[in-house]
Amino acid sequence: MKLSEFTARRRQRAEEKARAKHQQDRRRHHPEEKARAKHQQDRRRHHPEVAEEADRLLSAVPFGSMRPEEAWLKAWRSVHGSDTRSAA
């Protein structure tokens, strides 16, 4: 590989990394994302046994094959014996 190719690839990776960080920062400071993060934190704090079960479910399946929300719903049913929609 030539030095110019190496430099170009390095510059491209740096630009991609900066762009990804900028998008992440924008999402983090978006009001809806803040509210979602607070909800998730509160839910885990108020229902630790469900959170523990959801973590177990996620660790038992191949990475990416189950969404965290799906794991939470299955854990809720396992712990409480009912759907979250009927518990409210």
PDB file of N, CA, C and O in Angstrom:
ATOM      1  N   MET A   1       0.847  -1.171   0.000  1.00  0.00           N
ATOM      2  CA  MET A   1       0.000   0.000   0.000  1.00  0.00           C
ATOM      3  C   MET A   1       0.896   1.238   0.000  1.00  0.00           C
ATOM      4  O   MET A   1       1.878   1.313   0.739  1.00  0.00           O
ATOM      5  N   LYS A   2       0.545   2.183  -0.824  1.00  0.00           N
ATOM      6  CA  LYS A   2       1.312   3.414  -0.917  1.00  0.00           C
ATOM      7  C   LYS A   2       0.974   4.320   0.262  1.00  0.00           C
ATOM      8  O   LYS A   2      -0.092   4.215   0.868  1.00  0.00           O
ATOM      9  N   LEU A   3       1.902   5.202   0.565  1.00  0.00           N
ATOM     10  CA  LEU A   3       1.705   6.127   1.673  1.00  0.00           C
ATOM     11  C   LEU A   3       0.490   7.018   1.446  1.00  0.00           C
ATOM     12  O   LEU A   3      -0.241   7.320   2.389  1.00  0.00           O
ATOM     13  N   SER A   4       0.268   7.442   0.200  1.00  0.00           N
ATOM     14  CA  SER A   4      -0.874   8.310  -0.091  1.00  0.00           C
ATOM     15  C   SER A   4      -2.198   7.566   0.111  1.00  0.00           C
ATOM     16  O   SER A   4      -3.168   8.161   0.580  1.00  0.00           O
ATOM     17  N   GLU A   5      -2.253   6.282  -0.233  1.00  0.00           N
ATOM     18  CA  GLU A   5      -3.461   5.483  -0.003  1.00  0.00           C
ATOM     19  C   GLU A   5      -3.714   5.322   1.486  1.00  0.00           C
ATOM     20  O   GLU A   5      -4.846   5.433   1.956  1.00  0.00           O
ATOM     21  N   PHE A   6      -2.643   5.061   2.215  1.00  0.00           N
ATOM     22  CA  PHE A   6      -2.753   4.912   3.664  1.00  0.00           C
ATOM     23  C   PHE A   6      -3.262   6.200   4.298  1.00  0.00           C
ATOM     24  O   PHE A   6      -4.143   6.164   5.157  1.00  0.00           O
ATOM     25  N   THR A   7      -2.722   7.319   3.888  1.00  0.00           N
ATOM     26  CA  THR A   7      -3.132   8.617   4.426  1.00  0.00           C
ATOM     27  C   THR A   7      -4.590   8.903   4.094  1.00  0.00           C
ATOM     28  O   THR A   7      -5.338   9.397   4.938  1.00  0.00           O
ATOM     29  N   ALA A   8      -4.994   8.594   2.864  1.00  0.00           N
ATOM     30  CA  ALA A   8      -6.380   8.835   2.452  1.00  0.00           C
ATOM     31  C   ALA A   8      -7.342   7.972   3.261  1.00  0.00           C
ATOM     32  O   ALA A   8      -8.388   8.452   3.699  1.00  0.00           O
ATOM     33  N   ARG A   9      -6.996   6.711   3.459  1.00  0.00           N
ATOM     34  CA  ARG A   9      -7.865   5.828   4.248  1.00  0.00           C
ATOM     35  C   ARG A   9      -7.939   6.290   5.697  1.00  0.00           C
ATOM     36  O   ARG A   9      -8.998   6.263   6.325  1.00  0.00           O
ATOM     37  N   ARG A  10      -6.805   6.707   6.204  1.00  0.00           N
ATOM     38  CA  ARG A  10      -6.776   7.188   7.593  1.00  0.00           C
ATOM     39  C   ARG A  10      -7.650   8.427   7.762  1.00  0.00           C
ATOM     40  O   ARG A  10      -8.395   8.547   8.735  1.00  0.00           O
ATOM     41  N   ARG A  11      -7.549   9.347   6.799  1.00  0.00           N
ATOM     42  CA  ARG A  11      -8.360  10.567   6.835  1.00  0.00           C
ATOM     43  C   ARG A  11      -9.848  10.215   6.729  1.00  0.00           C
ATOM     44  O   ARG A  11     -10.675  10.798   7.430  1.00  0.00           O
ATOM     45  N   GLN A  12     -10.188   9.260   5.850  1.00  0.00           N
ATOM     46  CA  GLN A  12     -11.584   8.855   5.676  1.00  0.00           C
ATOM     47  C   GLN A  12     -12.128   8.237   6.962  1.00  0.00           C
ATOM     48  O   GLN A  12     -13.251   8.536   7.368  1.00  0.00           O
ATOM     49  N   ARG A  13     -11.333   7.373   7.607  1.00  0.00           N
ATOM     50  CA  ARG A  13     -11.779   6.766   8.870  1.00  0.00           C
ATOM     51  C   ARG A  13     -11.992   7.822   9.940  1.00  0.00           C
ATOM     52  O   ARG A  13     -12.948   7.743  10.711  1.00  0.00           O
ATOM     53  N   ALA A  14     -11.104   8.812   9.993  1.00  0.00           N
ATOM     54  CA  ALA A  14     -11.241   9.882  10.976  1.00  0.00           C
ATOM     55  C   ALA A  14     -12.512  10.692  10.734  1.00  0.00           C
ATOM     56  O   ALA A  14     -13.209  11.058  11.680  1.00  0.00           O
ATOM     57  N   GLU A  15     -12.812  10.969   9.468  1.00  0.00           N
ATOM     58  CA  GLU A  15     -14.030  11.706   9.132  1.00  0.00           C
ATOM     59  C   GLU A  15     -15.276  10.900   9.493  1.00  0.00           C
ATOM     60  O   GLU A  15     -16.232  11.455  10.034  1.00  0.00           O
ATOM     61  N   GLU A  16     -15.278   9.604   9.203  1.00  0.00           N
ATOM     62  CA  GLU A  16     -16.415   8.748   9.541  1.00  0.00           C
ATOM     63  C   GLU A  16     -16.619   8.684  11.047  1.00  0.00           C
ATOM     64  O   GLU A  16     -17.749   8.723  11.532  1.00  0.00           O
ATOM     65  N   LYS A  17     -15.525   8.586  11.774  1.00  0.00           N
ATOM     66  CA  LYS A  17     -15.599   8.531  13.231  1.00  0.00           C
ATOM     67  C   LYS A  17     -16.159   9.838  13.791  1.00  0.00           C
ATOM     68  O   LYS A  17     -17.000   9.820  14.690  1.00  0.00           O
ATOM     69  N   ALA A  18     -15.698  10.963  13.265  1.00  0.00           N
ATOM     70  CA  ALA A  18     -16.191  12.266  13.719  1.00  0.00           C
ATOM     71  C   ALA A  18     -17.673  12.424  13.401  1.00  0.00           C
ATOM     72  O   ALA A  18     -18.432  12.945  14.219  1.00  0.00           O
ATOM     73  N   ARG A  19     -18.090  11.977  12.215  1.00  0.00           N
ATOM     74  CA  ARG A  19     -19.497  12.066  11.827  1.00  0.00           C
ATOM     75  C   ARG A  19     -20.374  11.206  12.745  1.00  0.00           C
ATOM     76  O   ARG A  19     -21.452  11.634  13.157  1.00  0.00           O
ATOM     77  N   ALA A  20     -19.912  10.001  13.060  1.00  0.00           N
ATOM     78  CA  ALA A  20     -20.670   9.115  13.946  1.00  0.00           C
ATOM     79  C   ALA A  20     -20.773   9.703  15.348  1.00  0.00           C
ATOM     80  O   ALA A  20     -21.827   9.615  15.978  1.00  0.00           O
ATOM     81  N   LYS A  21     -19.695  10.302  15.842  1.00  0.00           N
ATOM     82  CA  LYS A  21     -19.717  10.915  17.174  1.00  0.00           C
ATOM     83  C   LYS A  21     -20.680  12.091  17.202  1.00  0.00           C
ATOM     84  O   LYS A  21     -21.417  12.272  18.171  1.00  0.00           O
ATOM     85  N   HIS A  22     -20.677  12.891  16.143  1.00  0.00           N
ATOM     86  CA  HIS A  22     -21.595  14.027  16.070  1.00  0.00           C
ATOM     87  C   HIS A  22     -23.052  13.559  16.111  1.00  0.00           C
ATOM     88  O   HIS A  22     -23.874  14.141  16.819  1.00  0.00           O
ATOM     89  N   GLN A  23     -23.366  12.510  15.352  1.00  0.00           N
ATOM     90  CA  GLN A  23     -24.732  11.982  15.356  1.00  0.00           C
ATOM     91  C   GLN A  23     -25.104  11.429  16.719  1.00  0.00           C
ATOM     92  O   GLN A  23     -26.233  11.612  17.175  1.00  0.00           O
ATOM     93  N   GLN A  24     -24.170  10.756  17.374  1.00  0.00           N
ATOM     94  CA  GLN A  24     -24.419  10.212  18.707  1.00  0.00           C
ATOM     95  C   GLN A  24     -24.676  11.338  19.698  1.00  0.00           C
ATOM     96  O   GLN A  24     -25.592  11.242  20.515  1.00  0.00           O
ATOM     97  N   ASP A  25     -23.884  12.400  19.641  1.00  0.00           N
ATOM     98  CA  ASP A  25     -24.074  13.541  20.541  1.00  0.00           C
ATOM     99  C   ASP A  25     -25.419  14.207  20.303  1.00  0.00           C
ATOM    100  O   ASP A  25     -26.098  14.598  21.252  1.00  0.00           O
ATOM    101  N   ARG A  26     -25.808  14.337  19.029  1.00  0.00           N
ATOM    102  CA  ARG A  26     -27.108  14.936  18.715  1.00  0.00           C
ATOM    103  C   ARG A  26     -28.242  14.112  19.299  1.00  0.00           C
ATOM    104  O   ARG A  26     -29.186  14.661  19.868  1.00  0.00           O
ATOM    105  N   ARG A  27     -28.153  12.785  19.159  1.00  0.00           N
ATOM    106  CA  ARG A  27     -29.206  11.919  19.697  1.00  0.00           C
ATOM    107  C   ARG A  27     -29.242  11.987  21.213  1.00  0.00           C
ATOM    108  O   ARG A  27     -30.314  11.994  21.818  1.00  0.00           O
ATOM    109  N   ARG A  28     -28.067  12.037  21.822  1.00  0.00           N
ATOM    110  CA  ARG A  28     -27.996  12.031  23.288  1.00  0.00           C
ATOM    111  C   ARG A  28     -28.656  13.272  23.877  1.00  0.00           C
ATOM    112  O   ARG A  28     -29.264  13.196  24.945  1.00  0.00           O
ATOM    113  N   HIS A  29     -28.547  14.410  23.200  1.00  0.00           N
ATOM    114  CA  HIS A  29     -29.075  15.654  23.735  1.00  0.00           C
ATOM    115  C   HIS A  29     -30.485  15.968  23.234  1.00  0.00           C
ATOM    116  O   HIS A  29     -31.052  16.999  23.597  1.00  0.00           O
ATOM    117  N   HIS A  30     -31.039  15.116  22.429  1.00  0.00           N
ATOM    118  CA  HIS A  30     -32.394  15.304  21.930  1.00  0.00           C
ATOM    119  C   HIS A  30     -33.368  15.040  23.077  1.00  0.00           C
ATOM    120  O   HIS A  30     -33.204  14.049  23.789  1.00  0.00           O
ATOM    121  N   PRO A  31     -34.365  15.882  23.277  1.00  0.00           N
ATOM    122  CA  PRO A  31     -35.292  15.717  24.412  1.00  0.00           C
ATOM    123  C   PRO A  31     -35.972  14.353  24.468  1.00  0.00           C
ATOM    124  O   PRO A  31     -36.148  13.790  25.549  1.00  0.00           O
ATOM    125  N   GLU A  32     -36.349  13.826  23.320  1.00  0.00           N
ATOM    126  CA  GLU A  32     -37.017  12.521  23.308  1.00  0.00           C
ATOM    127  C   GLU A  32     -36.056  11.418  23.768  1.00  0.00           C
ATOM    128  O   GLU A  32     -36.458  10.507  24.492  1.00  0.00           O
ATOM    129  N   GLU A  33     -34.798  11.501  23.351  1.00  0.00           N
ATOM    130  CA  GLU A  33     -33.815  10.510  23.776  1.00  0.00           C
ATOM    131  C   GLU A  33     -33.544  10.606  25.270  1.00  0.00           C
ATOM    132  O   GLU A  33     -33.356   9.589  25.938  1.00  0.00           O
ATOM    133  N   LYS A  34     -33.523  11.821  25.792  1.00  0.00           N
ATOM    134  CA  LYS A  34     -33.333  11.999  27.234  1.00  0.00           C
ATOM    135  C   LYS A  34     -34.495  11.369  27.998  1.00  0.00           C
ATOM    136  O   LYS A  34     -34.288  10.686  29.002  1.00  0.00           O
ATOM    137  N   ALA A  35     -35.707  11.599  27.521  1.00  0.00           N
ATOM    138  CA  ALA A  35     -36.891  11.041  28.174  1.00  0.00           C
ATOM    139  C   ALA A  35     -36.875   9.515  28.100  1.00  0.00           C
ATOM    140  O   ALA A  35     -37.231   8.839  29.066  1.00  0.00           O
ATOM    141  N   ARG A  36     -36.464   8.979  26.958  1.00  0.00           N
ATOM    142  CA  ARG A  36     -36.405   7.521  26.798  1.00  0.00           C
ATOM    143  C   ARG A  36     -35.369   6.920  27.758  1.00  0.00           C
ATOM    144  O   ARG A  36     -35.620   5.886  28.377  1.00  0.00           O
ATOM    145  N   ALA A  37     -34.219   7.564  27.876  1.00  0.00           N
ATOM    146  CA  ALA A  37     -33.172   7.072  28.771  1.00  0.00           C
ATOM    147  C   ALA A  37     -33.637   7.121  30.219  1.00  0.00           C
ATOM    148  O   ALA A  37     -33.359   6.200  30.988  1.00  0.00           O
ATOM    149  N   LYS A  38     -34.341   8.185  30.603  1.00  0.00           N
ATOM    150  CA  LYS A  38     -34.851   8.298  31.978  1.00  0.00           C
ATOM    151  C   LYS A  38     -35.896   7.223  32.248  1.00  0.00           C
ATOM    152  O   LYS A  38     -35.904   6.615  33.319  1.00  0.00           O
ATOM    153  N   HIS A  39     -36.771   6.990  31.284  1.00  0.00           N
ATOM    154  CA  HIS A  39     -37.799   5.960  31.437  1.00  0.00           C
ATOM    155  C   HIS A  39     -37.147   4.590  31.640  1.00  0.00           C
ATOM    156  O   HIS A  39     -37.548   3.825  32.517  1.00  0.00           O
ATOM    157  N   GLN A  40     -36.145   4.293  30.822  1.00  0.00           N
ATOM    158  CA  GLN A  40     -35.468   3.009  30.929  1.00  0.00           C
ATOM    159  C   GLN A  40     -34.777   2.877  32.292  1.00  0.00           C
ATOM    160  O   GLN A  40     -34.837   1.821  32.922  1.00  0.00           O
ATOM    161  N   GLN A  41     -34.132   3.935  32.735  1.00  0.00           N
ATOM    162  CA  GLN A  41     -33.458   3.914  34.031  1.00  0.00           C
ATOM    163  C   GLN A  41     -34.473   3.718  35.169  1.00  0.00           C
ATOM    164  O   GLN A  41     -34.242   2.914  36.073  1.00  0.00           O
ATOM    165  N   ASP A  42     -35.585   4.444  35.124  1.00  0.00           N
ATOM    166  CA  ASP A  42     -36.623   4.310  36.154  1.00  0.00           C
ATOM    167  C   ASP A  42     -37.223   2.911  36.148  1.00  0.00           C
ATOM    168  O   ASP A  42     -37.436   2.311  37.202  1.00  0.00           O
ATOM    169  N   ARG A  43     -37.488   2.405  34.969  1.00  0.00           N
ATOM    170  CA  ARG A  43     -38.104   1.085  34.854  1.00  0.00           C
ATOM    171  C   ARG A  43     -37.194   0.012  35.445  1.00  0.00           C
ATOM    172  O   ARG A  43     -37.663  -0.877  36.155  1.00  0.00           O
ATOM    173  N   ARG A  44     -35.896   0.092  35.154  1.00  0.00           N
ATOM    174  CA  ARG A  44     -34.948  -0.883  35.712  1.00  0.00           C
ATOM    175  C   ARG A  44     -34.847  -0.742  37.231  1.00  0.00           C
ATOM    176  O   ARG A  44     -34.709  -1.741  37.937  1.00  0.00           O
ATOM    177  N   ARG A  45     -34.912   0.481  37.731  1.00  0.00           N
ATOM    178  CA  ARG A  45     -34.808   0.704  39.171  1.00  0.00           C
ATOM    179  C   ARG A  45     -36.075   0.222  39.898  1.00  0.00           C
ATOM    180  O   ARG A  45     -35.982  -0.364  40.977  1.00  0.00           O
ATOM    181  N   HIS A  46     -37.232   0.461  39.324  1.00  0.00           N
ATOM    182  CA  HIS A  46     -38.488   0.085  39.970  1.00  0.00           C
ATOM    183  C   HIS A  46     -38.813  -1.404  39.851  1.00  0.00           C
ATOM    184  O   HIS A  46     -39.559  -1.945  40.667  1.00  0.00           O
ATOM    185  N   HIS A  47     -38.261  -2.057  38.848  1.00  0.00           N
ATOM    186  CA  HIS A  47     -38.555  -3.472  38.610  1.00  0.00           C
ATOM    187  C   HIS A  47     -37.257  -4.259  38.433  1.00  0.00           C
ATOM    188  O   HIS A  47     -36.996  -4.767  37.342  1.00  0.00           O
ATOM    189  N   PRO A  48     -36.441  -4.371  39.479  1.00  0.00           N
ATOM    190  CA  PRO A  48     -35.130  -5.015  39.338  1.00  0.00           C
ATOM    191  C   PRO A  48     -35.201  -6.496  38.960  1.00  0.00           C
ATOM    192  O   PRO A  48     -34.329  -6.988  38.244  1.00  0.00           O
ATOM    193  N   GLU A  49     -36.222  -7.208  39.429  1.00  0.00           N
ATOM    194  CA  GLU A  49     -36.313  -8.627  39.096  1.00  0.00           C
ATOM    195  C   GLU A  49     -36.635  -8.827  37.623  1.00  0.00           C
ATOM    196  O   GLU A  49     -36.171  -9.791  37.014  1.00  0.00           O
ATOM    197  N   VAL A  50     -37.421  -7.932  37.047  1.00  0.00           N
ATOM    198  CA  VAL A  50     -37.733  -8.012  35.616  1.00  0.00           C
ATOM    199  C   VAL A  50     -36.481  -7.647  34.810  1.00  0.00           C
ATOM    200  O   VAL A  50     -36.177  -8.282  33.800  1.00  0.00           O
ATOM    201  N   ALA A  51     -35.767  -6.625  35.264  1.00  0.00           N
ATOM    202  CA  ALA A  51     -34.540  -6.213  34.575  1.00  0.00           C
ATOM    203  C   ALA A  51     -33.510  -7.342  34.574  1.00  0.00           C
ATOM    204  O   ALA A  51     -32.844  -7.581  33.567  1.00  0.00           O
ATOM    205  N   GLU A  52     -33.385  -8.026  35.694  1.00  0.00           N
ATOM    206  CA  GLU A  52     -32.436  -9.137  35.789  1.00  0.00           C
ATOM    207  C   GLU A  52     -32.819 -10.266  34.834  1.00  0.00           C
ATOM    208  O   GLU A  52     -31.961 -10.835  34.159  1.00  0.00           O
ATOM    209  N   GLU A  53     -34.096 -10.581  34.785  1.00  0.00           N
ATOM    210  CA  GLU A  53     -34.571 -11.633  33.882  1.00  0.00           C
ATOM    211  C   GLU A  53     -34.375 -11.225  32.421  1.00  0.00           C
ATOM    212  O   GLU A  53     -33.984 -12.051  31.597  1.00  0.00           O
ATOM    213  N   ALA A  54     -34.644  -9.958  32.096  1.00  0.00           N
ATOM    214  CA  ALA A  54     -34.447  -9.479  30.720  1.00  0.00           C
ATOM    215  C   ALA A  54     -32.971  -9.563  30.333  1.00  0.00           C
ATOM    216  O   ALA A  54     -32.643  -9.936  29.207  1.00  0.00           O
ATOM    217  N   ASP A  55     -32.093  -9.221  31.253  1.00  0.00           N
ATOM    218  CA  ASP A  55     -30.655  -9.333  30.987  1.00  0.00           C
ATOM    219  C   ASP A  55     -30.255 -10.781  30.732  1.00  0.00           C
ATOM    220  O   ASP A  55     -29.439 -11.062  29.855  1.00  0.00           O
ATOM    221  N   ARG A  56     -30.838 -11.701  31.508  1.00  0.00           N
ATOM    222  CA  ARG A  56     -30.553 -13.128  31.306  1.00  0.00           C
ATOM    223  C   ARG A  56     -31.012 -13.586  29.928  1.00  0.00           C
ATOM    224  O   ARG A  56     -30.301 -14.315  29.235  1.00  0.00           O
ATOM    225  N   LEU A  57     -32.204 -13.152  29.539  1.00  0.00           N
ATOM    226  CA  LEU A  57     -32.726 -13.530  28.223  1.00  0.00           C
ATOM    227  C   LEU A  57     -31.824 -13.013  27.108  1.00  0.00           C
ATOM    228  O   LEU A  57     -31.513 -13.746  26.170  1.00  0.00           O
ATOM    229  N   LEU A  58     -31.408 -11.765  27.206  1.00  0.00           N
ATOM    230  CA  LEU A  58     -30.560 -11.179  26.167  1.00  0.00           C
ATOM    231  C   LEU A  58     -29.207 -11.868  26.086  1.00  0.00           C
ATOM    232  O   LEU A  58     -28.636 -12.003  25.004  1.00  0.00           O
ATOM    233  N   SER A  59     -28.694 -12.303  27.233  1.00  0.00           N
ATOM    234  CA  SER A  59     -27.385 -12.954  27.209  1.00  0.00           C
ATOM    235  C   SER A  59     -27.477 -14.402  26.707  1.00  0.00           C
ATOM    236  O   SER A  59     -26.465 -14.991  26.327  1.00  0.00           O
ATOM    237  N   ALA A  60     -28.671 -14.966  26.705  1.00  0.00           N
ATOM    238  CA  ALA A  60     -28.844 -16.366  26.314  1.00  0.00           C
ATOM    239  C   ALA A  60     -29.032 -16.553  24.808  1.00  0.00           C
ATOM    240  O   ALA A  60     -28.851 -17.657  24.295  1.00  0.00           O
ATOM    241  N   VAL A  61     -29.388 -15.495  24.106  1.00  0.00           N
ATOM    242  CA  VAL A  61     -29.640 -15.600  22.665  1.00  0.00           C
ATOM    243  C   VAL A  61     -28.484 -14.990  21.883  1.00  0.00           C
ATOM    244  O   VAL A  61     -27.721 -14.198  22.437  1.00  0.00           O
ATOM    245  N   PRO A  62     -28.339 -15.340  20.612  1.00  0.00           N
ATOM    246  CA  PRO A  62     -27.293 -14.723  19.802  1.00  0.00           C
ATOM    247  C   PRO A  62     -27.458 -13.205  19.752  1.00  0.00           C
ATOM    248  O   PRO A  62     -28.576 -12.691  19.732  1.00  0.00           O
ATOM    249  N   PHE A  63     -26.328 -12.495  19.733  1.00  0.00           N
ATOM    250  CA  PHE A  63     -26.348 -11.037  19.749  1.00  0.00           C
ATOM    251  C   PHE A  63     -27.184 -10.484  18.600  1.00  0.00           C
ATOM    252  O   PHE A  63     -27.018 -10.880  17.446  1.00  0.00           O
ATOM    253  N   GLY A  64     -28.081  -9.569  18.934  1.00  0.00           N
ATOM    254  CA  GLY A  64     -28.903  -8.910  17.928  1.00  0.00           C
ATOM    255  C   GLY A  64     -30.138  -9.670  17.496  1.00  0.00           C
ATOM    256  O   GLY A  64     -30.923  -9.162  16.695  1.00  0.00           O
ATOM    257  N   SER A  65     -30.332 -10.887  18.013  1.00  0.00           N
ATOM    258  CA  SER A  65     -31.491 -11.670  17.572  1.00  0.00           C
ATOM    259  C   SER A  65     -32.755 -11.330  18.363  1.00  0.00           C
ATOM    260  O   SER A  65     -33.853 -11.731  17.975  1.00  0.00           O
ATOM    261  N   MET A  66     -32.608 -10.595  19.469  1.00  0.00           N
ATOM    262  CA  MET A  66     -33.767 -10.185  20.267  1.00  0.00           C
ATOM    263  C   MET A  66     -33.595  -8.724  20.659  1.00  0.00           C
ATOM    264  O   MET A  66     -32.540  -8.311  21.140  1.00  0.00           O
ATOM    265  N   ARG A  67     -34.646  -7.959  20.445  1.00  0.00           N
ATOM    266  CA  ARG A  67     -34.607  -6.556  20.846  1.00  0.00           C
ATOM    267  C   ARG A  67     -34.749  -6.459  22.363  1.00  0.00           C
ATOM    268  O   ARG A  67     -35.423  -7.297  22.962  1.00  0.00           O
ATOM    269  N   PRO A  68     -34.135  -5.463  23.000  1.00  0.00           N
ATOM    270  CA  PRO A  68     -34.267  -5.305  24.449  1.00  0.00           C
ATOM    271  C   PRO A  68     -35.724  -5.156  24.898  1.00  0.00           C
ATOM    272  O   PRO A  68     -36.094  -5.646  25.964  1.00  0.00           O
ATOM    273  N   GLU A  69     -36.543  -4.492  24.102  1.00  0.00           N
ATOM    274  CA  GLU A  69     -37.957  -4.313  24.464  1.00  0.00           C
ATOM    275  C   GLU A  69     -38.695  -5.659  24.470  1.00  0.00           C
ATOM    276  O   GLU A  69     -39.551  -5.907  25.318  1.00  0.00           O
ATOM    277  N   GLU A  70     -38.350  -6.509  23.518  1.00  0.00           N
ATOM    278  CA  GLU A  70     -38.946  -7.851  23.462  1.00  0.00           C
ATOM    279  C   GLU A  70     -38.511  -8.681  24.676  1.00  0.00           C
ATOM    280  O   GLU A  70     -39.311  -9.421  25.250  1.00  0.00           O
ATOM    281  N   ALA A  71     -37.239  -8.551  25.058  1.00  0.00           N
ATOM    282  CA  ALA A  71     -36.742  -9.267  26.235  1.00  0.00           C
ATOM    283  C   ALA A  71     -37.452  -8.775  27.493  1.00  0.00           C
ATOM    284  O   ALA A  71     -37.795  -9.570  28.368  1.00  0.00           O
ATOM    285  N   TRP A  72     -37.673  -7.464  27.583  1.00  0.00           N
ATOM    286  CA  TRP A  72     -38.363  -6.906  28.754  1.00  0.00           C
ATOM    287  C   TRP A  72     -39.787  -7.466  28.844  1.00  0.00           C
ATOM    288  O   TRP A  72     -40.236  -7.848  29.925  1.00  0.00           O
ATOM    289  N   LEU A  73     -40.486  -7.515  27.727  1.00  0.00           N
ATOM    290  CA  LEU A  73     -41.858  -8.022  27.711  1.00  0.00           C
ATOM    291  C   LEU A  73     -41.908  -9.494  28.130  1.00  0.00           C
ATOM    292  O   LEU A  73     -42.773  -9.886  28.913  1.00  0.00           O
ATOM    293  N   LYS A  74     -40.985 -10.307  27.612  1.00  0.00           N
ATOM    294  CA  LYS A  74     -40.946 -11.721  27.994  1.00  0.00           C
ATOM    295  C   LYS A  74     -40.594 -11.873  29.471  1.00  0.00           C
ATOM    296  O   LYS A  74     -41.156 -12.723  30.162  1.00  0.00           O
ATOM    297  N   ALA A  75     -39.666 -11.051  29.954  1.00  0.00           N
ATOM    298  CA  ALA A  75     -39.282 -11.109  31.363  1.00  0.00           C
ATOM    299  C   ALA A  75     -40.449 -10.693  32.248  1.00  0.00           C
ATOM    300  O   ALA A  75     -40.676 -11.290  33.300  1.00  0.00           O
ATOM    301  N   TRP A  76     -41.186  -9.679  31.829  1.00  0.00           N
ATOM    302  CA  TRP A  76     -42.342  -9.217  32.608  1.00  0.00           C
ATOM    303  C   TRP A  76     -43.373 -10.346  32.729  1.00  0.00           C
ATOM    304  O   TRP A  76     -43.911 -10.603  33.806  1.00  0.00           O
ATOM    305  N   ARG A  77     -43.630 -11.008  31.602  1.00  0.00           N
ATOM    306  CA  ARG A  77     -44.581 -12.122  31.621  1.00  0.00           C
ATOM    307  C   ARG A  77     -44.090 -13.254  32.522  1.00  0.00           C
ATOM    308  O   ARG A  77     -44.879 -13.885  33.225  1.00  0.00           O
ATOM    309  N   SER A  78     -42.799 -13.502  32.495  1.00  0.00           N
ATOM    310  CA  SER A  78     -42.219 -14.560  33.322  1.00  0.00           C
ATOM    311  C   SER A  78     -42.329 -14.229  34.810  1.00  0.00           C
ATOM    312  O   SER A  78     -42.663 -15.097  35.617  1.00  0.00           O
ATOM    313  N   VAL A  79     -42.054 -12.990  35.171  1.00  0.00           N
ATOM    314  CA  VAL A  79     -42.048 -12.586  36.580  1.00  0.00           C
ATOM    315  C   VAL A  79     -43.466 -12.350  37.099  1.00  0.00           C
ATOM    316  O   VAL A  79     -43.816 -12.808  38.186  1.00  0.00           O
ATOM    317  N   HIS A  80     -44.284 -11.634  36.319  1.00  0.00           N
ATOM    318  CA  HIS A  80     -45.611 -11.241  36.785  1.00  0.00           C
ATOM    319  C   HIS A  80     -46.747 -12.081  36.233  1.00  0.00           C
ATOM    320  O   HIS A  80     -47.872 -11.992  36.725  1.00  0.00           O
ATOM    321  N   GLY A  81     -46.479 -12.891  35.227  1.00  0.00           N
ATOM    322  CA  GLY A  81     -47.504 -13.769  34.689  1.00  0.00           C
ATOM    323  C   GLY A  81     -48.544 -13.072  33.835  1.00  0.00           C
ATOM    324  O   GLY A  81     -49.603 -13.642  33.571  1.00  0.00           O
ATOM    325  N   SER A  82     -48.267 -11.851  33.397  1.00  0.00           N
ATOM    326  CA  SER A  82     -49.232 -11.146  32.557  1.00  0.00           C
ATOM    327  C   SER A  82     -48.496 -10.194  31.635  1.00  0.00           C
ATOM    328  O   SER A  82     -47.294  -9.970  31.778  1.00  0.00           O
ATOM    329  N   ASP A  83     -49.225  -9.645  30.700  1.00  0.00           N
ATOM    330  CA  ASP A  83     -48.695  -8.687  29.751  1.00  0.00           C
ATOM    331  C   ASP A  83     -48.583  -7.318  30.421  1.00  0.00           C
ATOM    332  O   ASP A  83     -49.366  -7.009  31.319  1.00  0.00           O
ATOM    333  N   THR A  84     -47.623  -6.495  29.998  1.00  0.00           N
ATOM    334  CA  THR A  84     -47.442  -5.162  30.590  1.00  0.00           C
ATOM    335  C   THR A  84     -48.643  -4.271  30.322  1.00  0.00           C
ATOM    336  O   THR A  84     -48.944  -3.399  31.138  1.00  0.00           O
ATOM    337  N   ARG A  85     -49.337  -4.459  29.211  1.00  0.00           N
ATOM    338  CA  ARG A  85     -50.475  -3.614  28.879  1.00  0.00           C
ATOM    339  C   ARG A  85     -51.642  -3.854  29.823  1.00  0.00           C
ATOM    340  O   ARG A  85     -52.427  -2.940  30.076  1.00  0.00           O
ATOM    341  N   SER A  86     -51.769  -5.064  30.348  1.00  0.00           N
ATOM    342  CA  SER A  86     -52.883  -5.341  31.247  1.00  0.00           C
ATOM    343  C   SER A  86     -52.542  -5.015  32.703  1.00  0.00           C
ATOM    344  O   SER A  86     -53.425  -5.029  33.561  1.00  0.00           O
ATOM    345  N   ALA A  87     -51.265  -4.722  32.989  1.00  0.00           N
ATOM    346  CA  ALA A  87     -50.841  -4.451  34.370  1.00  0.00           C
ATOM    347  C   ALA A  87     -51.106  -3.011  34.770  1.00  0.00           C
ATOM    348  O   ALA A  87     -51.103  -2.698  35.961  1.00  0.00           O
ATOM    349  N   ALA A  88     -51.332  -2.131  33.815  1.00  0.00           N
ATOM    350  CA  ALA A  88     -51.492  -0.702  34.141  1.00  0.00           C
ATOM    351  C   ALA A  88     -52.873  -0.353  34.606  1.00  0.00           C
ATOM    352  O   ALA A  88     -53.147   0.808  34.912  1.00  0.00           O
TER     353      ALA A  88
END
